Amino acid sequence: MPAAYNTTERYRELENRLSECRGRINILEEKLLGSPVSLSVAEFDRLLDEYRAEQVRLVHLEQEQDGNSTPVKTAAAKERWRKQNRDRRKKLHY
């Protein structure tokens, strides 16, 4: 049987990974915008690829964090289920 899932630990892990990712993005931005003349074309392309990969990673981490922080059952969803259940009870079942 797997160990219990600790959400606070996961939140801390996500926060750490987000801050690391933001730090790498800042470093890459400084390298790209600092002095593009000194960079070769291949090096510039490699840095752009790394920058884009970090941005995608950041978006995925933020989406995971948002998904974990939003409640699963919102008030609108609960009301929608209640209405659906009322409608089902009103129908005639043969």
KOLDREN-619265 format. One record per residue (C-alpha): residue in one letter; x negated, y negated, z negated. Coordinates in steps of 0.05 Angstrom, whole numbers, padded with zeros to 5 digits, always signed. Each point is the difference from the previous one (the first is absolute). Example, Ala and Ser with C-alpha at 12.3 -4.5 7.8 and 13.67 -1.06 7.14 Angstrom:
KOLDREN-619265
a-00246+00090-00156
s-00027-00069+00013
//
This chain:
KOLDREN-619265
m+00000+00000+00000
p-00029-00068+00019
a-00016-00052-00053
a+00051-00055-00014
y-00004-00059+00046
n-00023-00062-00037
t+00028-00062+00035
t-00038-00052-00041
e-00065+00034+00019
r+00021+00000+00073
y+00017-00075-00004
r-00069-00014-00028
e-00032+00042+00054
l+00039-00038+00054
e-00020-00067-00030
n-00073+00020+00000
r+00003+00025+00071
l+00036-00064+00022
s-00052-00045-00032
e-00057+00040+00032
c+00033-00004+00067
r+00011-00075-00006
g-00073-00008-00019
r-00023+00039+00061
i+00045-00043+00044
n-00030-00064-00029
i-00071+00026+00012
l+00016+00020+00072
e+00033-00068+00013
e-00062-00035-00025
k-00044+00042+00045
l+00045-00011+00061
l+00011-00074-00009
g-00068-00017-00029
s-00046+00001+00059
p+00026+00038+00061
v-00061-00022+00042
s-00047+00044-00040
l+00044+00062+00010
s-00007+00045+00060
v+00063+00019+00038
a-00001+00071-00026
e-00009-00024-00072
f+00056-00051+00008
d+00047+00054+00028
r-00018+00047-00057
l+00015-00054-00051
l+00066-00015+00033
d+00019+00073-00001
e-00018+00005-00074
y+00040-00064-00014
r+00062+00027+00035
a-00006+00067-00036
e-00004-00036-00067
q+00061-00042+00018
v+00040+00063+00018
r-00023+00034-00065
l+00021-00062-00039
v+00069+00000+00032
h+00010+00074-00016
l-00022-00010-00073
e+00047-00060-00007
q+00058+00040+00029
e-00014+00057-00049
q-00003-00049-00057
d+00065-00034+00021
g+00034+00068+00008
n-00020+00020-00070
s+00023-00065-00032
t+00069-00006+00032
p+00056+00038-00034
v+00027+00060+00039
k+00072-00013-00016
t+00018-00073+00009
a+00067-00028-00019
a+00021-00003+00073
a-00018+00073+00011
k+00039+00021-00062
e+00061-00038+00022
r-00005+00030+00070
w-00001+00071-00030
r+00059-00016-00045
k+00041-00026+00059
q-00019+00061+00041
n+00022+00046-00057
r+00066-00037-00008
d+00013+00006+00075
r-00015+00074-00002
r+00048+00012-00057
k+00056-00037+00038
k-00006+00044+00061
l+00045+00059+00008
h-00037+00065+00001
y+00034+00059+00033
//
